[in-house]
Amino acid sequence: MTKTFLPSVKEVETTRKWHHIDATGQTLGRLATKIAVLLMGKHKKTYTPHMDCGDFVVVTNAGKIKLTGNKMEQKVYFSHSGYAKGAKETPVKRVLENNPTRVLELAVKRMLDENKLRAPRMKRLRLFAGEEHSFTGRMGK
């Protein structure tokens, strides 16, 4: 008889790994998918949907991602304040100029399930616009 294996919370916390990804020249959606899989822990054989068993992810050069097609001119981020005429549309080109990590952060956030596990998963994501980051000592690679 086979039994379902569930990792303990302590075991999950002690086996988290650090992954470094260089975003130079990578496509936004494909890169965000890779990061979301690492944050959820779907690459592990001990993956459990209701547990937070993902790893830490450090991304450098987030400002050097590429968008395919005409997305640089056509893609728009929409937000609404809740008031009448409170709609705001911000082109992705302007978001990349002002805050280069925000585009990748939003892409990864929207690929994760909207539940209680999303916030702790996003805390394990570190995004840097340039080469330099402060997590070199913790990386396993």
NORCORTA-V948178 format. One record per residue. RES is the residue in one letter. BURIAL is + if it has 16 or more other C-alpha atoms within 10 Angstrom, else -. Layout:
RES/BURIAL
RES/BURIAL
//
This chain:
M/-
T/-
K/-
T/-
F/-
L/-
P/-
S/-
V/-
K/-
E/-
V/+
E/-
T/-
T/-
R/-
K/-
W/+
H/+
H/+
I/-
D/+
A/+
T/+
G/-
Q/-
T/-
L/+
G/+
R/-
L/+
A/+
T/-
K/-
I/+
A/+
V/+
L/+
L/+
M/+
G/+
K/+
H/-
K/-
K/-
T/-
Y/+
T/+
P/-
H/-
M/-
D/+
C/+
G/+
D/+
F/+
V/+
V/+
V/+
T/+
N/+
A/+
G/+
K/+
I/+
K/+
L/+
T/-
G/-
N/-
K/-
M/-
E/-
Q/-
K/-
V/+
Y/-
F/-
S/-
H/-
S/-
G/-
Y/-
A/-
K/-
G/-
A/-
K/-
E/-
T/-
P/-
V/+
K/+
R/-
V/-
L/+
E/-
N/-
N/-
P/+
T/+
R/+
V/+
L/+
E/+
L/-
A/+
V/+
K/+
R/-
M/-
L/+
D/-
E/-
N/-
K/-
L/+
R/+
A/-
P/-
R/+
M/+
K/-
R/-
L/+
R/+
L/+
F/+
A/+
G/+
E/-
E/-
H/-
S/-
F/-
T/-
G/-
R/-
M/-
G/-
K/-
//
